[in-house]
Amino acid sequence: MTQTNRWLMWLLTGLAIVGCGKEETLTQGGYINLAGCEVPAGLTLEQAEKIECSAPVTGALP
């Protein structure tokens, strides 16, 4: 292994360790998921994206 490859391996390992210990982010009031549905506050982003609705939010009111 060259010195550069070894350095890159350590860098990627460090980034993976830092990323794995990240605290989960919770939704805030008024959060709109990718399906266009408003979801309640306090859900993880994974839970919020699983929510489906019959009438998605479509822009601001006049």
N, C-alpha and C positions, 0 to 999 in steps of 0.2 A: 504494500500500500504506500502510496506517496504521501508526503507530508500534507498536501492539500486535501487529499481524500480523507485522511484521518481527521483533519480539522473540520471538514464538512460533516463527517459522521458525528462528531461530538456536538456540533452546533445543532444538528437535526434532533439528536437525542435530548438535548437540553430544552429545545422548543417543544418537543412532544411531552416531556415531563411537566413543563409549565402549563401547557394547554390542557392536560388531563386533570389537573387539580383545580380547574376553574369552577367557580360557584355558579349554580344555575340561575338564570335570569328569569324573573317573574313578570307577567304582563301587567301593565298599568291600565287604569280605567280608560275606555275609548279605543283600545287596541283593535285594529282591523287585521285579520289573518289573510293569507294569500287567496283564500276562496272569496274574500270580500265580506266576511261576516264579522260583526262586532262581538268580541269575546269578553267574558267577565275578568275582572282584575284578580291577580293572585295565582294564575295558572302558569305552568312552565311553557316555554315556547313550543315544545313538542306536543303538549296537550292542546294548546291553542290552535295549532295547525290541523289537528284532527277534527275540529268542530266544523260541521257543515250546516248551512241554513237554507231556507227556501227562498228568502228574499235578500240577496246581498246588498250591502250599502253601496250606493252609486253617487258619489259626489256630495257637494255641499247643498244645503237647502237655500232657496232664494231669499 
